């Protein structure tokens, strides 16, 4: 099977390329024209590159020649709305148009847990594929906005002809250079504000996530009746609490000096700021992201998670435990 992988040189993309090659597939890796990144075929001789810019339609259809399935990882995660719109929405529109021109009908669309409506969930609720998605993402951030639009584009693609689609929603993907992350807290000047300690973290180790993505491509190609049209969440087994995870990571790498703030206290403060802003300033005041309830709940509300659907439909079993993943990631960081 020939797999076309966008975002192939990124944190997750490089792991997906490696796993696809290990599984015996041929890979066409999308690389930006100006990139100096050198692709590693891991001794397989089964990788080629497409030097294209997804923000332009030029050359995209030609680069999809003989492709069996597309894994679309590329997205913009930083910048203002215009920047993220171009890197996520426009890029996806161009890719899907090129797929139609080239006659490529199978797509693994990578989404995110950021699309869920966390304000609508109660503490302790189970987040699964049936959980509501955010209907007011402008109150959150540009990333949630553009990823929700991207999911709509995926579904529009699936409604045409006999196109086939699986949407994967990974939780927080961690690994090398991303062990200490935004689900633990936020930088406030020289200190790190740790928000909460007991919430379960919806984590997936980058290698485990890559396994699930390649499995989804294989199942969609070989047994589309099992997964076509499905949305599947990706989180690992035995998810840790914030406190357990932070303790394990701090034992392996240097972490910032932190101030602990309980979740109820931070939630109450953010709610009070929002109410005061609406009553006194007509909503005009701007606060740091962690003081905005829509963002705060998305990152720190104590919830529960499941990977039952990924296991059932994909036959996926996370191959790296939390301890193994942290050890591998911290060793790579320090060598």
Backbone bond lengths (Angstrom), bond angles and torsions (degrees), N, CA, C in turn:
res aa  C-N    CA-C-N  psi(-1)  N-CA   C-N-CA  omega(-1)  CA-C   N-CA-C  phi
1 X - - - 1.467 - - 1.520 109.38 -
2 X 1.305 116.58 135.59 1.463 121.76 177.54 1.523 108.82 -100.46
3 X 1.341 115.39 119.71 1.460 121.81 -176.11 1.523 109.46 -110.85
4 X 1.308 115.43 129.11 1.463 123.69 178.17 1.532 106.51 -98.44
5 X 1.339 117.66 119.10 1.462 121.69 -173.07 1.521 110.22 -119.18
6 X 1.324 116.65 113.94 1.459 120.45 173.72 1.527 108.67 -84.85
7 X 1.340 115.60 157.87 1.464 118.81 -176.33 1.516 111.79 64.08
8 X 1.340 116.49 29.70 1.465 121.40 -169.47 1.522 114.26 -69.24
9 X 1.319 117.80 -20.03 1.464 119.92 -178.03 1.530 112.40 -98.84
10 X 1.318 117.04 1.66 1.457 120.82 -178.01 1.515 113.42 -82.50
11 X 1.308 115.75 -177.07 1.465 123.94 -177.71 1.532 111.43 -55.96
12 X 1.333 116.47 -51.80 1.459 120.51 179.45 1.523 110.51 -82.18
13 X 1.329 117.07 -41.18 1.454 120.91 -176.02 1.511 113.77 -57.77
14 X 1.326 117.07 -41.95 1.463 119.39 -179.52 1.527 111.06 -64.49
15 X 1.341 117.17 -34.99 1.466 120.71 176.67 1.523 110.73 -69.39
16 X 1.323 117.57 -36.41 1.463 120.98 178.50 1.526 110.58 -68.31
17 X 1.333 116.97 -41.75 1.464 120.60 176.17 1.527 110.07 -57.83
18 X 1.328 115.91 -47.97 1.470 120.29 -179.36 1.524 111.29 -59.79
19 X 1.336 117.48 -45.84 1.457 120.57 -177.87 1.528 111.03 -67.72
20 X 1.341 117.95 -38.00 1.462 120.47 178.17 1.517 111.19 -63.00
21 X 1.332 116.51 -40.77 1.462 120.27 177.23 1.526 110.77 -66.77
22 X 1.323 116.77 -42.07 1.461 120.63 178.88 1.532 111.60 -61.59
23 X 1.330 115.79 -31.30 1.458 120.62 -179.76 1.531 112.35 -81.91
24 X 1.323 117.07 -1.02 1.451 120.89 174.60 1.507 115.93 94.88
25 X 1.334 117.18 11.04 1.453 120.23 -177.20 1.529 111.92 -91.42
26 X 1.311 115.55 160.73 1.456 122.04 171.33 1.523 107.42 -90.37
27 X 1.328 116.81 138.91 1.465 121.44 -175.83 1.515 110.47 -121.88
28 X 1.338 115.31 132.33 1.462 121.77 166.09 1.521 106.30 -109.34
29 X 1.315 116.61 110.11 1.462 122.52 -173.70 1.528 109.96 -96.98
30 X 1.318 116.37 126.81 1.462 121.18 179.26 1.524 109.46 -82.23
31 X 1.325 114.97 125.04 1.465 122.75 -178.26 1.519 107.81 -129.34
32 X 1.319 116.29 135.97 1.466 118.95 178.14 1.523 110.51 -62.90
33 X 1.324 117.99 144.25 1.467 120.69 -175.75 1.529 113.96 -54.69
34 X 1.328 117.88 -36.27 1.462 120.50 -176.38 1.526 113.17 -88.84
35 X 1.344 117.29 -2.25 1.458 120.12 -176.55 1.529 111.78 -67.49
36 X 1.337 115.89 140.91 1.464 121.65 175.29 1.531 111.18 -101.25
37 X 1.328 115.94 9.13 1.459 120.65 -178.18 1.527 110.36 -65.15
38 X 1.324 115.93 133.66 1.452 122.01 177.74 1.530 109.42 -99.47
39 X 1.327 116.35 120.10 1.450 120.93 -179.03 1.526 110.93 -73.77
40 X 1.307 115.55 140.33 1.462 122.08 178.70 1.527 108.05 -106.84
41 X 1.334 116.40 118.60 1.469 118.73 179.71 1.517 112.27 -88.55
42 X 1.344 116.61 3.44 1.470 122.99 177.26 1.523 111.23 52.91
43 X 1.323 115.26 34.49 1.453 121.40 175.98 1.511 115.29 75.87
44 X 1.333 117.35 12.73 1.461 119.83 -175.24 1.524 113.29 -92.67
45 X 1.344 117.28 -28.77 1.457 120.14 -174.41 1.517 113.29 68.90
46 X 1.352 116.84 18.20 1.470 120.32 -175.85 1.524 112.96 -115.86
47 X 1.332 116.80 31.94 1.454 119.15 179.35 1.525 109.64 -127.83
48 X 1.324 114.48 138.78 1.454 121.73 172.20 1.515 107.02 -129.97
49 X 1.312 117.00 167.57 1.460 119.27 -179.54 1.517 110.72 -125.11
50 X 1.330 114.26 148.27 1.468 121.88 173.44 1.517 106.84 -114.35
51 X 1.321 116.96 110.78 1.462 121.37 -179.38 1.521 108.28 -88.23
52 X 1.327 115.59 86.25 1.459 121.55 -177.48 1.524 109.49 -136.61
53 X 1.320 115.08 154.88 1.456 122.41 175.00 1.523 107.22 -106.44
54 X 1.321 117.40 114.24 1.458 120.82 -176.34 1.526 113.14 -64.47
55 X 1.312 117.25 -14.83 1.468 119.50 177.80 1.521 111.80 -77.57
56 X 1.329 116.50 -4.32 1.462 122.67 176.34 1.523 108.58 -127.64
57 X 1.319 117.77 142.70 1.456 121.85 179.56 1.519 112.01 -77.20
58 X 1.335 116.91 -14.57 1.461 120.98 -174.18 1.527 111.67 -59.97
59 X 1.323 116.09 124.30 1.451 122.09 174.34 1.513 115.67 79.10
60 X 1.315 118.24 -4.15 1.458 120.14 -174.95 1.529 112.12 -67.61
61 X 1.314 116.89 -48.25 1.466 119.48 -177.88 1.523 111.31 -61.28
62 X 1.327 116.91 -40.90 1.464 120.07 179.52 1.529 111.26 -62.96
63 X 1.348 116.56 -35.29 1.463 119.73 -177.83 1.521 112.44 -70.63
64 X 1.340 117.29 -13.04 1.456 121.96 -178.04 1.530 112.96 -95.09
65 X 1.295 116.85 10.76 1.463 120.56 -178.00 1.539 110.77 -60.58
66 X 1.335 115.85 131.79 1.470 123.96 177.03 1.526 113.55 66.38
67 X 1.324 118.36 14.07 1.462 121.49 179.28 1.530 109.91 -79.72
68 X 1.344 116.26 137.47 1.468 121.08 177.95 1.516 112.59 -92.07
69 X 1.328 116.70 -34.45 1.467 119.81 -175.58 1.526 109.04 -156.17
70 X 1.328 115.89 148.15 1.469 122.46 179.28 1.525 109.22 -111.34
71 X 1.323 115.64 132.79 1.467 122.25 167.86 1.523 106.60 -108.24
72 X 1.322 116.24 113.33 1.473 120.71 -174.14 1.518 110.31 -102.22
73 X 1.330 114.96 100.35 1.460 122.65 -179.83 1.522 113.00 -102.46
74 X 1.308 117.44 -24.62 1.465 121.21 -172.01 1.525 110.89 -62.46
75 X 1.323 115.98 133.05 1.464 122.76 176.71 1.518 108.07 -164.89
76 X 1.322 115.84 155.70 1.467 120.93 175.67 1.522 108.49 -94.76
77 X 1.330 116.58 128.38 1.455 121.23 -177.59 1.517 113.12 -110.23
78 X 1.304 117.02 -3.24 1.465 120.29 -178.19 1.518 109.35 -140.39
79 X 1.334 115.84 166.76 1.456 121.19 -179.64 1.515 111.75 100.08
80 X 1.330 115.67 177.29 1.456 120.11 179.75 1.531 109.90 -75.96
81 X 1.326 115.48 -179.31 1.467 119.29 -175.08 1.527 111.54 -61.09
82 X 1.326 117.18 -41.77 1.460 120.19 -179.04 1.524 111.50 -61.14
83 X 1.327 116.28 -41.61 1.463 120.65 179.56 1.522 111.13 -64.74
84 X 1.323 116.20 -46.99 1.462 119.53 -179.27 1.528 111.39 -70.22
85 X 1.308 117.19 -33.53 1.464 120.11 177.23 1.529 110.24 -62.78
86 X 1.318 116.12 -43.79 1.467 119.70 179.71 1.526 111.03 -66.14
87 X 1.341 117.17 -43.80 1.450 120.84 -175.33 1.514 114.40 -76.56
88 X 1.338 117.12 -20.26 1.463 120.34 -178.63 1.524 111.96 -112.44
89 X 1.330 117.27 -56.12 1.465 120.48 -173.71 1.524 111.62 -76.48
90 X 1.341 117.04 -53.73 1.462 119.77 -179.74 1.526 110.67 -61.07
91 X 1.336 115.73 -41.87 1.465 119.73 178.75 1.521 111.06 -59.77
92 X 1.326 117.03 -41.26 1.464 120.49 179.62 1.521 111.17 -69.42
93 X 1.328 117.66 -42.08 1.463 120.31 176.93 1.522 111.05 -57.18
94 X 1.322 116.41 -45.28 1.467 120.27 -179.08 1.525 111.25 -65.66
95 X 1.319 116.76 -42.92 1.461 120.23 -179.92 1.524 111.01 -61.92
96 X 1.314 117.20 -46.20 1.462 120.16 -177.73 1.528 111.09 -66.05
97 X 1.330 117.00 -37.67 1.468 119.81 176.06 1.523 110.65 -63.55
98 X 1.318 116.63 -41.50 1.468 120.58 178.66 1.516 111.44 -66.06
99 X 1.340 116.90 -37.69 1.459 119.82 177.11 1.522 111.19 -61.65
100 X 1.320 116.65 -41.27 1.461 119.52 178.24 1.527 110.94 -63.87
101 X 1.328 117.12 -42.36 1.461 120.77 178.71 1.523 110.93 -62.62
102 X 1.324 116.21 -40.59 1.471 121.22 -176.87 1.525 112.84 -84.31
103 X 1.314 117.58 -7.26 1.460 120.84 179.47 1.522 114.28 75.60
104 X 1.341 117.29 25.32 1.468 121.71 177.59 1.529 107.65 -91.91
105 X 1.329 116.20 122.02 1.459 119.92 -167.01 1.528 114.88 -114.26
106 X 1.333 118.15 -1.05 1.463 120.11 -177.92 1.526 109.72 -115.00
107 X 1.338 115.41 132.09 1.468 120.78 -175.90 1.520 110.80 -137.77
108 X 1.322 115.84 130.00 1.464 122.40 165.57 1.523 106.12 -102.69
109 X 1.327 116.59 105.88 1.463 121.86 -178.49 1.517 110.27 -94.95
110 X 1.314 116.44 120.75 1.468 120.44 -177.51 1.527 109.42 -91.34
111 X 1.318 115.27 120.91 1.456 121.51 178.21 1.522 109.25 -112.02
112 X 1.312 118.16 -139.71 1.462 120.87 -171.06 1.523 110.23 -166.80
113 X 1.327 116.10 155.75 1.459 121.01 171.25 1.528 112.00 -65.89
114 X 1.306 117.65 -14.21 1.467 120.37 -178.97 1.524 113.18 -64.86
115 X 1.326 118.12 -13.62 1.467 119.65 -178.24 1.524 112.57 -79.25
116 X 1.326 119.12 -12.05 1.466 120.46 -176.00 1.528 111.69 -76.60
117 X 1.332 115.37 153.56 1.464 122.41 -179.62 1.526 108.55 -92.08
118 X 1.309 116.04 91.26 1.463 120.50 -173.48 1.523 112.53 -73.89
119 X 1.326 117.87 -26.79 1.462 119.04 176.83 1.523 111.25 -67.43
120 X 1.332 117.31 -27.15 1.460 120.89 -179.75 1.519 113.08 -79.77
121 X 1.338 116.52 -12.44 1.456 121.29 -178.92 1.524 110.73 -93.33
122 X 1.315 115.79 145.83 1.454 121.34 176.87 1.522 109.82 -95.27
123 X 1.340 118.12 149.58 1.467 119.36 176.00 1.520 110.91 -50.97
124 X 1.326 115.38 132.90 1.456 120.41 -179.79 1.507 114.37 91.39
125 X 1.341 118.75 -10.16 1.470 121.35 177.96 1.519 110.69 -62.46
126 X 1.324 115.64 155.23 1.457 122.13 175.31 1.519 109.43 -90.07
127 X 1.327 116.26 125.22 1.462 121.28 173.91 1.527 107.35 -91.82
128 X 1.338 115.46 114.48 1.450 120.23 173.99 1.518 109.05 -135.38
129 X 1.311 116.37 -172.53 1.466 119.97 -173.14 1.525 113.21 -66.85
130 X 1.323 117.55 -15.08 1.466 120.85 178.21 1.525 112.38 -91.82
131 X 1.317 118.14 -4.40 1.463 120.86 179.94 1.526 110.61 -62.73
132 X 1.337 118.18 148.16 1.463 120.35 -176.33 1.528 112.27 -68.08
133 X 1.311 115.57 145.88 1.462 120.16 174.08 1.529 109.39 -93.15
134 X 1.310 115.14 159.28 1.465 121.96 -173.32 1.522 110.66 -68.69
135 X 1.321 116.29 126.32 1.464 121.49 178.42 1.525 112.36 -96.08
136 X 1.323 117.19 -9.01 1.470 121.22 178.65 1.531 109.62 -130.72
137 X 1.327 118.24 58.89 1.473 120.10 -174.49 1.517 114.20 -66.69
138 X 1.339 118.66 -16.41 1.461 120.07 177.37 1.529 111.15 -63.46
139 X 1.333 116.87 -23.83 1.456 120.26 177.94 1.527 111.54 -78.59
140 X 1.336 117.07 -10.00 1.462 121.69 -178.69 1.518 109.48 -99.76
141 X 1.329 116.57 -85.46 1.466 119.93 -177.62 1.524 109.96 -164.46
142 X 1.335 114.42 172.24 1.464 120.89 -177.23 1.526 112.09 -66.58
143 X 1.316 116.03 -32.58 1.464 119.68 -178.01 1.527 110.69 -64.45
144 X 1.334 117.26 -47.18 1.465 120.19 178.24 1.517 110.95 -61.53
145 X 1.336 116.55 -41.16 1.467 120.01 179.61 1.522 111.58 -58.81
146 X 1.329 116.10 -51.32 1.458 119.40 -173.35 1.522 112.05 -72.92
147 X 1.321 118.28 -31.49 1.468 119.69 178.26 1.530 110.86 -71.41
148 X 1.318 118.47 -33.49 1.459 120.52 175.15 1.532 111.16 -67.01
149 X 1.323 116.68 -40.73 1.467 119.73 175.58 1.519 109.71 -62.65
150 X 1.328 116.21 -41.44 1.461 120.67 179.38 1.530 111.00 -59.76
151 X 1.328 117.77 -42.54 1.465 119.83 178.04 1.523 111.05 -60.89
152 X 1.327 117.59 -38.56 1.466 120.07 176.56 1.534 111.02 -61.82
153 X 1.319 116.29 -38.51 1.469 119.94 177.85 1.525 110.68 -65.61
154 X 1.323 117.06 -40.90 1.460 120.52 176.68 1.531 110.22 -56.44
155 X 1.321 116.28 -47.50 1.465 120.22 -175.80 1.525 111.43 -67.69
156 X 1.322 116.47 -36.37 1.459 119.42 176.94 1.531 110.42 -63.39
157 X 1.320 117.09 -38.50 1.464 121.78 176.25 1.530 110.36 -61.49
158 X 1.333 116.46 -43.25 1.465 120.89 -176.46 1.516 112.55 -67.82
159 X 1.334 116.83 -22.43 1.463 120.28 -178.39 1.523 112.81 -80.60
160 X 1.324 117.31 -9.84 1.460 120.87 -177.02 1.520 111.32 -94.03
161 X 1.332 115.47 137.48 1.458 122.12 174.98 1.533 110.25 49.45
162 X 1.322 116.55 -132.49 1.465 120.45 178.07 1.521 110.65 -114.64
163 X 1.332 116.49 36.70 1.458 120.68 177.73 1.526 110.85 -64.22
164 X 1.323 116.09 151.63 1.458 121.89 -177.40 1.520 109.70 -126.75
165 X 1.332 115.61 144.16 1.458 120.92 -171.18 1.516 111.75 -146.59
166 X 1.328 116.05 139.79 1.465 123.28 162.46 1.523 107.15 -128.12
167 X 1.326 116.82 129.85 1.463 121.84 173.60 1.521 108.09 -101.25
168 X 1.325 115.96 123.93 1.461 121.64 175.96 1.524 109.10 -106.53
169 X 1.328 115.35 133.18 1.467 121.12 177.32 1.528 109.11 -117.98
170 X 1.325 118.19 93.03 1.466 119.42 175.39 1.525 110.90 -73.98
171 X 1.346 114.68 150.97 1.452 119.63 169.31 1.522 109.31 -76.59
172 X 1.316 117.08 -151.29 1.459 121.05 177.65 1.524 109.19 -69.12
173 X 1.331 116.39 119.00 1.451 121.43 -179.86 1.523 108.34 -91.55
174 X 1.334 115.79 121.47 1.456 119.54 -177.16 1.520 110.32 -119.69
175 X 1.321 115.34 164.72 1.455 121.06 -179.26 1.516 109.25 161.49
176 X 1.310 116.07 -153.80 1.463 121.69 -178.40 1.529 110.67 -54.32
177 X 1.308 116.24 129.79 1.465 124.28 -179.49 1.525 113.15 67.33
178 X 1.301 118.07 7.27 1.465 119.63 178.80 1.531 110.04 -142.36
179 X 1.339 115.30 45.34 1.457 119.99 177.38 1.531 111.30 -86.33
180 X 1.319 116.15 -40.83 1.471 121.49 178.96 1.520 106.91 -98.81
181 X 1.317 117.49 110.37 1.466 119.73 -165.35 1.531 112.49 -133.09
182 X 1.327 115.12 -176.83 1.462 121.99 -169.77 1.519 114.17 -72.34
183 X 1.327 119.73 -12.80 1.458 119.93 177.64 1.523 112.56 -80.75
184 X 1.333 116.35 -3.55 1.462 120.53 177.58 1.524 112.28 -95.54
185 X 1.328 116.99 -27.62 1.459 119.79 -178.38 1.508 110.93 162.67
186 X 1.330 116.07 -152.38 1.460 120.81 -176.00 1.518 109.98 -151.04
187 X 1.328 115.30 150.27 1.457 120.09 176.56 1.522 110.18 -73.59
188 X 1.312 115.37 132.66 1.461 122.12 176.07 1.518 107.10 -130.92
189 X 1.327 116.25 91.05 1.448 120.42 -175.17 1.518 109.94 67.52
190 X 1.340 117.56 -133.05 1.469 120.15 -178.41 1.526 113.27 -79.14
191 X 1.318 118.29 -6.27 1.462 122.20 -175.68 1.524 110.70 -112.64
192 X 1.332 114.42 160.81 1.454 121.51 175.19 1.517 107.53 -108.20
193 X 1.321 116.38 125.68 1.459 122.01 -179.32 1.522 108.18 -90.60
194 X 1.335 116.36 106.11 1.465 120.78 177.57 1.523 108.43 -85.31
195 X 1.333 115.57 121.73 1.460 120.01 -174.90 1.522 109.36 -108.49
196 X 1.321 115.69 112.38 1.451 120.92 -179.13 1.517 111.77 80.17
197 X 1.328 115.04 164.67 1.463 120.97 179.16 1.519 112.67 -142.56
198 X 1.328 117.27 -21.58 1.463 120.57 -171.93 1.525 113.76 -101.74
199 X 1.308 117.92 -9.76 1.467 120.02 -177.44 1.531 110.48 -67.26
200 X 1.326 116.05 141.57 1.454 121.70 174.67 1.526 109.36 -75.77
201 X 1.321 115.74 135.99 1.456 120.74 -178.60 1.535 110.76 -93.90
202 X 1.337 118.19 126.47 1.469 121.02 179.49 1.531 111.08 -81.57
203 X 1.314 116.46 75.14 1.457 121.84 -171.48 1.522 112.08 -99.69
204 X 1.330 115.60 152.08 1.454 121.56 164.66 1.524 108.04 -142.86
205 X 1.321 115.98 127.36 1.458 121.04 178.02 1.519 108.87 -66.99
206 X 1.328 116.97 142.59 1.461 120.97 -171.22 1.530 111.99 -56.69
207 X 1.322 118.24 -38.55 1.460 119.76 178.98 1.526 111.90 -69.54
208 X 1.333 116.44 -39.11 1.462 119.61 175.94 1.521 111.18 -62.44
209 X 1.326 115.40 -42.92 1.465 120.56 178.95 1.526 110.92 -62.94
210 X 1.334 116.80 -42.58 1.463 120.68 178.58 1.520 111.10 -61.14
211 X 1.335 117.17 -40.08 1.460 120.61 176.18 1.527 110.91 -57.71
212 X 1.334 116.49 -45.93 1.468 120.94 -178.37 1.524 111.15 -63.77
213 X 1.330 116.40 -39.78 1.469 120.32 -178.90 1.525 110.74 -64.91
214 X 1.318 116.88 -44.97 1.475 119.87 180.00 1.527 110.26 -68.21
215 X 1.324 117.77 -38.99 1.454 120.13 175.55 1.522 111.69 -59.58
216 X 1.327 116.81 -41.19 1.462 120.28 178.54 1.521 111.06 -60.52
217 X 1.336 116.49 -40.87 1.457 120.56 177.45 1.529 111.02 -63.30
218 X 1.321 116.67 -42.51 1.463 120.97 -179.51 1.528 111.69 -64.73
219 X 1.334 116.20 -44.13 1.458 119.39 -178.51 1.525 110.72 -68.82
220 X 1.321 117.51 -40.69 1.471 119.68 178.63 1.529 110.56 -63.29
221 X 1.324 117.17 -35.69 1.463 121.56 179.46 1.529 111.73 -73.07
222 X 1.340 116.51 -43.98 1.461 120.32 -171.56 1.528 113.97 -92.91
223 X 1.316 117.42 -30.55 1.468 121.45 -177.20 1.518 110.10 -142.42
224 X 1.332 117.16 63.76 1.468 120.16 -173.29 1.523 113.78 -58.97
225 X 1.317 118.55 -26.85 1.461 120.75 -179.30 1.526 111.67 -62.40
226 X 1.327 117.41 -21.56 1.467 120.62 -179.08 1.525 112.96 -77.69
227 X 1.333 116.65 -33.08 1.469 118.45 -168.61 1.523 114.76 -130.02
228 X 1.320 118.54 -11.22 1.464 119.66 -175.35 1.526 111.06 -56.98
229 X 1.329 116.03 127.71 1.459 122.24 179.29 1.518 115.12 85.60
230 X 1.322 117.40 1.16 1.466 120.10 -175.79 1.531 112.14 -86.11
231 X 1.325 114.68 150.73 1.468 123.54 167.21 1.520 106.52 -107.35
232 X 1.340 116.52 130.33 1.461 120.70 -174.56 1.529 109.94 -132.50
233 X 1.320 116.40 123.71 1.466 121.46 175.67 1.524 110.36 -81.41
234 X 1.332 115.63 145.48 1.463 121.31 178.72 1.529 109.23 -122.89
235 X 1.331 115.90 107.91 1.464 122.51 169.42 1.532 107.55 -138.92
236 X 1.311 116.22 155.39 1.459 120.96 -176.65 1.531 112.17 -79.07
237 X 1.326 114.98 174.89 1.463 121.56 173.60 1.528 110.21 -78.14
238 X 1.333 115.48 161.63 1.473 122.29 170.78 1.530 112.03 48.66
239 X 1.318 115.03 55.98 1.464 120.47 -176.80 1.528 110.99 -65.44
240 X 1.345 117.06 136.81 1.469 120.45 -177.66 1.524 112.25 -85.84
241 X 1.320 115.18 163.20 1.460 119.78 167.96 1.529 108.98 -78.65
242 X 1.322 115.66 166.51 1.467 120.03 176.51 1.527 110.98 -55.70
243 X 1.332 115.93 -45.23 1.462 120.42 -176.81 1.522 111.35 -64.78
244 X 1.330 117.49 -46.59 1.464 120.86 -179.24 1.526 110.87 -62.19
245 X 1.314 115.77 -43.94 1.459 119.34 -179.09 1.528 111.25 -64.73
246 X 1.334 116.53 -47.22 1.466 120.45 -178.81 1.525 111.13 -60.41
247 X 1.326 116.93 -38.67 1.467 120.68 179.35 1.528 110.83 -64.80
248 X 1.320 116.84 -43.63 1.470 120.83 179.93 1.522 110.95 -64.91
249 X 1.313 117.48 -42.37 1.464 120.75 -179.09 1.524 110.73 -68.36
250 X 1.345 116.80 -41.95 1.463 120.75 -178.69 1.525 112.17 -63.83
251 X 1.323 116.87 -22.23 1.466 120.17 178.12 1.526 111.81 -78.66
252 X 1.344 116.53 -11.91 1.467 120.53 -175.30 1.523 114.09 -113.06
253 X 1.335 117.26 -31.44 1.461 120.34 -177.77 1.528 109.70 -135.83
254 X 1.330 115.98 165.41 1.463 120.51 174.12 1.526 109.13 -73.49
255 X 1.324 115.89 131.24 1.463 120.78 178.70 1.524 108.77 -122.82
256 X 1.326 117.60 157.28 1.469 119.36 -177.31 1.525 112.39 -69.38
257 X 1.335 115.17 152.70 1.461 120.16 173.48 1.521 108.61 -62.85
258 X 1.316 116.23 135.09 1.457 120.16 -169.20 1.520 112.83 -125.52
259 X 1.322 114.02 152.89 1.459 122.91 170.41 1.527 106.86 -116.71
260 X 1.327 116.88 126.42 1.461 121.80 -177.44 1.527 110.66 -86.94
261 X 1.340 116.47 128.92 1.459 121.93 174.86 1.527 108.17 -124.85
262 X 1.328 118.80 122.67 1.463 120.49 179.28 1.530 111.50 -61.82
263 X 1.331 115.69 145.43 1.469 120.12 179.27 1.528 112.71 -56.35
264 X 1.353 121.19 -46.37 1.466 119.34 -179.09 1.526 112.84 -59.26
265 X 1.327 116.71 -38.13 1.461 119.94 -179.05 1.523 111.04 -67.98
266 X 1.327 116.92 -43.97 1.455 120.07 179.93 1.521 111.04 -66.81
267 X 1.309 117.10 -38.16 1.461 121.08 178.85 1.530 110.98 -65.26
268 X 1.325 116.22 -42.36 1.466 120.33 178.77 1.522 110.89 -64.57
269 X 1.333 116.90 -40.90 1.465 120.27 -179.97 1.521 111.25 -65.01
270 X 1.323 116.75 -43.94 1.469 120.33 -179.85 1.522 111.02 -65.18
271 X 1.316 117.07 -39.90 1.471 120.64 178.84 1.522 111.24 -64.51
272 X 1.343 116.40 -39.85 1.467 120.46 178.85 1.524 110.95 -66.61
273 X 1.327 116.62 -41.45 1.463 119.87 177.78 1.519 111.23 -62.26
274 X 1.314 116.63 -41.75 1.467 120.18 179.89 1.528 110.80 -63.13
275 X 1.327 116.16 -45.63 1.461 120.05 -179.41 1.522 111.16 -64.38
276 X 1.341 117.35 -44.85 1.456 120.40 178.65 1.517 112.10 -62.85
277 X 1.326 115.94 -39.04 1.463 120.66 178.58 1.525 110.82 -62.32
278 X 1.331 116.89 -42.03 1.460 120.43 -179.24 1.525 111.90 -69.32
279 X 1.335 116.24 -41.07 1.467 120.23 -175.50 1.528 111.63 -76.03
280 X 1.347 116.20 -44.05 1.457 120.01 -172.28 1.532 113.98 -93.50
281 X 1.319 116.91 -31.43 1.465 119.84 -172.31 1.519 113.30 -123.53
282 X 1.334 116.07 11.15 1.469 120.78 178.42 1.528 111.89 55.90
283 X 1.333 115.65 32.12 1.465 120.81 175.84 1.510 115.34 76.35
284 X 1.332 117.93 14.06 1.468 120.06 -174.03 1.522 113.88 -84.25
285 X 1.332 118.41 -20.18 1.470 120.86 -177.53 1.531 110.62 -70.77
286 X 1.323 115.65 145.22 1.462 121.96 178.08 1.531 109.32 -111.25
287 X 1.327 115.69 132.33 1.456 121.36 -178.42 1.531 109.91 -121.93
288 X 1.338 116.92 159.85 1.477 118.95 173.77 1.519 111.01 -57.06
289 X 1.334 115.92 154.15 1.457 120.64 -174.53 1.514 114.35 -53.78
290 X 1.330 117.31 -39.12 1.463 119.28 -177.05 1.527 112.25 -72.51
291 X 1.332 117.72 -10.48 1.457 121.05 176.66 1.523 111.61 -97.18
292 X 1.333 117.52 4.93 1.460 122.97 177.26 1.524 107.79 -101.14
293 X 1.328 119.23 115.47 1.463 120.41 -173.60 1.520 114.73 -51.88
294 X 1.318 118.18 -40.34 1.465 120.46 -178.62 1.535 111.53 -60.21
295 X 1.325 116.41 -38.44 1.460 120.12 179.28 1.526 111.05 -80.61
296 X 1.312 115.44 -39.44 1.468 120.43 -178.83 1.525 110.94 -59.49
297 X 1.325 116.80 -47.00 1.460 120.72 -177.98 1.527 110.74 -65.93
298 X 1.328 116.91 -35.45 1.463 120.26 -179.21 1.518 112.16 -66.08
299 X 1.302 117.34 -26.24 1.467 120.49 -175.54 1.520 114.32 -102.12
300 X 1.340 117.36 -28.83 1.462 117.55 -167.82 1.527 115.79 -130.26
301 X 1.298 119.30 -6.09 1.468 119.31 -179.21 1.531 110.00 -63.23
302 X 1.327 118.10 133.81 1.479 120.81 179.58 1.528 110.93 -73.60
303 X 1.338 115.36 113.52 1.459 122.60 -177.45 1.526 109.45 -134.89
304 X 1.319 115.96 175.08 1.460 121.41 176.77 1.529 109.61 -118.71
305 X 1.327 116.02 156.25 1.465 121.36 -172.75 1.518 110.46 -138.58
306 X 1.327 116.25 157.13 1.450 121.44 -179.70 1.521 110.77 -139.34
307 X 1.338 115.45 146.79 1.467 120.95 173.38 1.527 110.81 -117.56
308 X 1.347 116.55 20.96 1.468 121.44 -175.23 1.524 112.01 -59.48
309 X 1.306 117.74 -39.19 1.459 120.29 -176.69 1.523 111.04 -69.04
310 X 1.327 117.17 -40.33 1.467 120.72 177.52 1.520 110.63 -61.85
311 X 1.325 116.48 -41.03 1.463 119.69 179.36 1.522 111.09 -67.74
312 X 1.318 116.06 -40.75 1.462 120.51 -176.03 1.526 111.98 -70.50
313 X 1.323 117.11 -47.55 1.460 120.43 -173.76 1.527 113.34 -85.57
314 X 1.325 116.97 -32.03 1.464 120.25 -176.03 1.523 113.17 -102.88
315 X 1.326 116.95 -15.42 1.459 119.42 -172.87 1.516 112.09 68.09
316 X 1.331 115.72 29.05 1.462 122.00 -174.75 1.524 110.83 -85.27
317 X 1.310 116.18 135.28 1.461 122.61 170.67 1.525 107.51 -131.69
318 X 1.335 118.91 119.42 1.471 119.84 179.56 1.527 110.71 -56.77
319 X 1.334 117.21 122.90 1.468 119.51 -173.63 1.523 113.38 -87.20
320 X 1.311 118.07 -15.67 1.460 120.60 178.54 1.521 109.65 -113.37
321 X 1.335 116.07 128.17 1.460 120.27 174.43 1.523 109.54 -75.23
322 X 1.323 116.03 171.10 1.462 120.85 178.00 1.517 111.27 -58.69
323 X 1.318 117.06 -48.06 1.465 120.30 -178.55 1.528 111.52 -62.71
324 X 1.330 117.11 -42.49 1.461 120.37 177.66 1.520 111.00 -62.49
325 X 1.322 115.44 -43.34 1.466 120.47 -177.62 1.530 111.15 -63.24
326 X 1.325 117.14 -44.70 1.467 120.62 179.95 1.523 110.38 -65.40
327 X 1.330 116.67 -40.89 1.463 119.59 179.33 1.526 110.90 -63.38
328 X 1.321 116.80 -47.23 1.468 120.04 179.22 1.524 111.00 -60.89
329 X 1.322 116.52 -44.30 1.470 120.78 -176.29 1.521 112.01 -68.65
330 X 1.314 117.75 -41.39 1.464 120.00 -178.00 1.521 111.22 -74.27
331 X 1.324 117.86 -31.39 1.451 120.53 176.11 1.515 110.81 -65.14
332 X 1.340 115.28 -42.30 1.460 119.77 178.72 1.520 111.62 -65.39
333 X 1.343 116.33 -35.34 1.459 119.85 -179.62 1.521 111.33 -65.17
334 X 1.311 117.21 -36.64 1.467 119.78 -170.79 1.519 113.68 -97.16
335 X 1.361 118.45 -1.38 1.447 120.01 -179.43 1.503 111.42 -107.02
